[in-house]
Amino acid sequence: MKFTTIIAIALVFLTSACMQNENESDAYGNFEANDYMISAENAGKILSLDIDEGDVFVKAEQVGLIDTTQLFLQKEQLKAEKRSIASGVQNILSRIAVYQEQLTILKKDKSRIDKMFTDGAATSKQVDDINGNILVVQKQIQAVKTENAKVLGSLENVTRKVDALNDLIEKSKIYVPEAATVLEKYREPYEMVNMGTPLFKLADLRTLDLRVYISGDQISSVKIGQTVNVLIDKNEDENFTLEGKISWISSQSEFTPKIIQTKKERVKLVYAVKIKVVNDGRLKIGMPGEIRF
């Protein structure tokens, strides 16, 4: 074989290798989202649950209700009890007013009798009697006030019970708490649930995280906030390119996950990195992706 032919073949292989390196990405991984569960906050029958898997909500919204009939009846009973106690408080206040009026009259009588006693026109018994009467009325007022405090305590206790029922009634409403997409639905209307029963799973899919793994020799070239190119499959030979921003870099190394690389690559220590990517509708949870720095 001629020398020039050997050189030509070598150049072909070198060019092919360079093109292959240029087309290789710096890291590979899969898209994920921060999903969370919405659970029942009260026990009872689901009266409505107006969601389906795949529904997209752009703001917080009530989507269902757990039966509150028994809670409502308990609340009405407590409200009647509260009215009864309140009428007792009014009666006690009226009694206090009567005693206060009696005390005012007795004090006027005392002032007059004290003056008469000074002038020698009243006896010491009269003075003692008026002082005794005043003391009796003062003790009656104090006793009624003590009774009133107990009644007010009972009224406060019933008020707290009503507040607790109001809270349970409010928690019987089922909400999507923020902009999110329904990933999974676990319950249907008319099913019985307990407090804490999972109802559905949500995630905000407007932005997804691409979790990739980079080698130790790459870690020095990445930083939080850095912009990178994110590639997803368009077809067998082409990719879509999106913009992503590095939001998290693991502080600890780990072995490459088995699903990411070949057996040879799995023995290498790598660092997990998350890249936030705005979802234009093409990104799905679990979809593979690549990045190029």
C-alpha positions as CSV (number, residue, x, y, z in Angstrom):
1,M,0.0,0.0,0.0
2,K,1.3,3.4,-0.9
3,F,2.3,5.8,1.8
4,T,-0.1,8.5,0.5
5,T,-2.9,6.0,0.7
6,I,-2.1,5.2,4.3
7,I,-2.1,8.9,5.2
8,A,-5.4,9.4,3.5
9,I,-7.0,6.6,5.4
10,A,-5.6,8.0,8.7
11,L,-7.0,11.4,7.9
12,V,-10.4,9.9,7.3
13,F,-10.4,8.1,10.6
14,L,-9.1,11.2,12.4
15,T,-11.8,13.4,10.9
16,S,-14.4,10.8,11.8
17,A,-13.2,10.7,15.4
18,C,-13.2,14.5,15.7
19,M,-16.8,14.7,14.3
20,Q,-17.9,12.0,16.7
21,N,-16.3,13.9,19.7
22,E,-18.0,17.1,18.5
23,N,-21.4,15.3,18.5
24,E,-21.0,13.8,21.9
25,S,-22.7,15.5,24.8
26,D,-21.0,16.3,28.1
27,A,-23.6,14.5,30.3
28,Y,-26.7,12.5,30.1
29,G,-29.7,12.0,32.4
30,N,-33.5,12.2,32.7
31,F,-36.1,14.9,33.4
32,E,-37.8,14.9,36.8
33,A,-40.3,17.1,38.7
34,N,-40.9,17.9,42.3
35,D,-44.2,16.1,42.8
36,Y,-46.3,16.1,46.0
37,M,-49.4,14.4,47.4
38,I,-52.7,16.0,48.3
39,S,-54.3,14.1,51.1
40,A,-57.7,14.3,52.8
41,E,-57.6,16.6,55.9
42,N,-60.9,15.3,57.2
43,A,-62.7,11.9,57.3
44,G,-65.9,11.2,55.4
45,K,-67.5,10.6,52.1
46,I,-66.1,12.5,49.0
47,L,-69.1,14.4,47.6
48,S,-67.2,15.7,44.6
49,L,-63.7,15.6,43.1
50,D,-63.6,17.4,39.8
51,I,-60.2,16.5,38.5
52,D,-58.7,14.1,35.9
53,E,-55.1,13.0,35.4
54,G,-53.5,15.5,33.1
55,D,-55.6,18.5,34.1
56,V,-53.6,21.7,34.3
57,F,-54.4,24.4,36.8
58,V,-52.9,27.9,36.5
59,K,-53.8,29.0,40.0
60,A,-55.1,27.7,43.4
61,E,-58.6,26.3,43.0
62,Q,-61.2,24.2,44.9
63,V,-61.7,20.9,43.2
64,G,-63.7,18.8,45.6
65,L,-65.6,18.5,48.9
66,I,-65.9,15.9,51.7
67,D,-69.3,15.6,53.3
68,T,-69.7,18.1,56.2
69,T,-73.3,17.3,57.3
70,Q,-72.4,15.9,60.7
71,L,-70.0,18.8,61.3
72,F,-72.7,21.3,60.4
73,L,-75.2,19.7,62.8
74,Q,-72.6,19.7,65.6
75,K,-71.9,23.3,64.9
76,E,-75.7,24.2,65.1
77,Q,-75.9,22.4,68.5
78,L,-73.0,24.3,69.8
79,K,-74.4,27.6,68.6
80,A,-77.6,26.8,70.5
81,E,-75.6,26.0,73.6
82,K,-73.7,29.2,73.2
83,R,-76.9,31.3,73.0
84,S,-78.1,29.6,76.2
85,I,-74.8,30.4,78.0
86,A,-74.9,34.0,76.7
87,S,-78.4,34.5,78.1
88,G,-77.0,33.3,81.5
89,V,-74.3,35.8,81.3
90,Q,-76.9,38.6,80.7
91,N,-78.8,37.4,83.7
92,I,-75.7,37.5,85.9
93,L,-74.8,41.0,84.6
94,S,-78.3,42.1,85.6
95,R,-77.9,40.7,89.1
96,I,-74.6,42.6,89.4
97,A,-76.3,45.8,88.4
98,V,-78.9,45.3,91.0
99,Y,-76.3,44.7,93.7
100,Q,-74.3,47.7,92.6
101,E,-77.4,49.9,92.9
102,Q,-78.0,48.5,96.4
103,L,-74.4,49.2,97.3
104,T,-74.7,52.8,96.1
105,I,-77.8,53.4,98.3
106,L,-76.1,51.8,101.3
107,K,-73.1,53.9,100.9
108,K,-75.3,57.0,100.9
109,D,-77.0,55.8,104.0
110,K,-73.7,55.1,105.7
111,S,-72.5,58.7,104.9
112,R,-75.7,60.0,106.5
113,I,-75.5,57.7,109.6
114,D,-71.8,58.5,110.1
115,K,-72.6,62.2,110.2
116,M,-75.5,61.6,112.6
117,F,-73.3,59.4,114.8
118,T,-70.8,62.3,115.0
119,D,-73.5,64.6,116.0
120,G,-74.8,62.1,118.6
121,A,-78.0,61.5,116.7
122,A,-77.3,57.8,115.8
123,T,-76.2,54.8,117.8
124,S,-73.1,52.7,117.3
125,K,-75.4,49.7,116.4
126,Q,-76.8,51.7,113.5
127,V,-73.3,52.3,112.3
128,D,-72.4,48.6,112.7
129,D,-75.6,47.5,110.9
130,I,-74.9,49.8,107.8
131,N,-71.3,48.6,107.6
132,G,-72.5,45.0,107.8
133,N,-75.0,45.5,105.1
134,I,-72.4,47.1,102.8
135,L,-70.1,44.1,103.5
136,V,-72.8,41.6,102.6
137,V,-73.6,43.3,99.3
138,Q,-69.9,43.6,98.4
139,K,-69.6,39.8,99.0
140,Q,-72.7,39.1,96.9
141,I,-71.2,41.2,94.1
142,Q,-67.9,39.3,94.3
143,A,-69.7,35.9,94.4
144,V,-71.7,36.8,91.3
145,K,-68.6,38.0,89.5
146,T,-66.9,34.6,90.3
147,E,-70.0,32.9,88.9
148,N,-69.8,35.1,85.8
149,A,-66.2,34.2,85.3
150,K,-67.1,30.5,85.2
151,V,-69.9,31.1,82.8
152,L,-67.6,33.2,80.6
153,G,-65.1,30.4,80.6
154,S,-67.8,28.0,79.5
155,L,-68.8,30.4,76.7
156,E,-65.1,30.7,75.6
157,N,-64.8,26.9,75.6
158,V,-67.9,26.5,73.3
159,T,-66.6,29.3,71.1
160,R,-63.3,27.3,70.7
161,K,-65.3,24.2,69.8
162,V,-67.2,26.1,67.1
163,D,-63.9,27.4,65.8
164,A,-62.5,23.9,65.6
165,L,-65.6,22.7,63.7
166,N,-65.3,25.7,61.3
167,D,-61.7,24.6,60.7
168,L,-62.7,21.0,60.0
169,I,-65.5,22.3,57.6
170,E,-62.9,24.4,55.8
171,K,-60.5,21.4,55.6
172,S,-63.3,19.4,54.1
173,K,-62.8,21.5,50.9
174,I,-60.3,19.9,48.6
175,Y,-57.9,22.3,46.8
176,V,-55.2,22.3,44.2
177,P,-53.1,24.8,46.2
178,E,-51.1,26.3,43.3
179,A,-50.4,26.2,39.6
180,A,-49.8,22.5,38.9
181,T,-50.6,19.5,36.7
182,V,-52.5,16.4,38.0
183,L,-50.1,13.4,37.7
184,E,-52.2,10.7,39.3
185,K,-55.7,10.4,40.8
186,Y,-56.3,7.9,43.6
187,R,-60.0,8.4,44.7
188,E,-63.4,9.0,43.1
189,P,-66.6,10.7,44.3
190,Y,-68.7,8.8,46.9
191,E,-65.7,6.9,48.3
192,M,-65.1,7.0,52.0
193,V,-61.7,8.4,53.1
194,N,-59.9,8.9,56.4
195,M,-57.8,11.9,57.5
196,G,-54.5,11.5,55.6
197,T,-55.8,9.4,52.7
198,P,-54.0,10.3,49.5
199,L,-56.3,11.8,46.9
200,F,-54.1,12.9,44.0
201,K,-50.6,13.7,43.1
202,L,-49.5,17.1,41.6
203,A,-46.4,18.7,40.1
204,D,-45.6,22.0,38.5
205,L,-44.5,21.0,35.0
206,R,-43.9,24.6,33.8
207,T,-40.2,23.9,34.7
208,L,-38.6,20.5,34.9
209,D,-35.2,19.5,36.3
210,L,-32.8,17.5,34.1
211,R,-30.7,15.4,36.5
212,V,-27.4,14.4,34.9
213,Y,-24.1,13.0,36.2
214,I,-20.7,14.5,35.4
215,S,-17.3,13.1,36.0
216,G,-14.8,14.5,38.5
217,D,-12.7,16.1,35.8
218,Q,-15.8,18.1,34.7
219,I,-16.9,19.4,38.1
220,S,-14.5,22.3,38.0
221,S,-16.0,23.6,34.8
222,V,-19.6,23.9,36.1
223,K,-21.2,26.3,38.6
224,I,-24.6,27.3,40.0
225,G,-26.4,29.6,37.6
226,Q,-24.4,28.6,34.6
227,T,-26.4,28.4,31.3
228,V,-26.0,25.2,29.3
229,N,-27.5,23.7,26.1
230,V,-30.0,20.9,26.8
231,L,-30.7,18.4,24.0
232,I,-33.8,16.2,23.6
233,D,-34.6,13.8,20.8
234,K,-36.3,15.2,17.8
235,N,-36.0,12.0,15.7
236,E,-33.5,9.2,15.3
237,D,-30.8,11.5,13.9
238,E,-31.7,15.0,15.1
239,N,-32.2,16.8,18.5
240,F,-34.1,19.8,19.8
241,T,-31.9,22.3,21.6
242,L,-33.2,24.1,24.7
243,E,-31.6,26.5,27.2
244,G,-31.1,25.3,30.8
245,K,-29.6,26.8,33.9
246,I,-27.7,24.8,36.5
247,S,-29.6,25.0,39.8
248,W,-27.9,22.4,42.0
249,I,-24.6,20.5,42.2
250,S,-24.1,17.6,44.5
251,S,-21.4,18.1,47.2
252,Q,-20.8,14.3,47.3
253,S,-19.6,11.9,44.6
254,E,-21.4,8.7,43.9
255,F,-21.2,5.8,41.5
256,T,-22.9,6.3,38.2
257,P,-26.4,4.9,38.3
258,K,-26.8,1.7,36.4
259,I,-29.4,3.0,34.1
260,I,-27.1,5.9,32.9
261,Q,-24.0,4.3,31.4
262,T,-22.3,1.1,30.4
263,K,-20.9,-1.3,32.9
264,K,-17.4,0.1,32.3
265,E,-18.7,3.6,33.0
266,R,-20.7,2.6,36.1
267,V,-17.5,2.0,38.2
268,K,-16.6,5.7,37.9
269,L,-17.4,8.3,40.6
270,V,-19.6,11.1,39.3
271,Y,-21.5,14.1,40.7
272,A,-25.2,14.7,40.3
273,V,-26.2,18.0,38.7
274,K,-29.7,19.5,38.2
275,I,-30.5,21.8,35.3
276,K,-33.7,23.7,35.3
277,V,-35.4,23.9,31.9
278,V,-38.5,25.8,31.0
279,N,-41.1,23.4,29.6
280,D,-42.5,24.4,26.3
281,G,-44.8,21.4,26.3
282,R,-42.3,18.9,24.9
283,L,-40.7,17.9,28.1
284,K,-42.1,14.9,30.1
285,I,-41.1,13.3,33.4
286,G,-38.6,10.5,32.8
287,M,-37.7,11.7,29.3
288,P,-33.9,11.4,28.6
289,G,-31.9,14.5,28.0
290,E,-28.3,15.6,27.3
291,I,-26.3,18.7,28.1
292,R,-23.4,20.4,26.4
293,F,-21.4,23.1,28.3
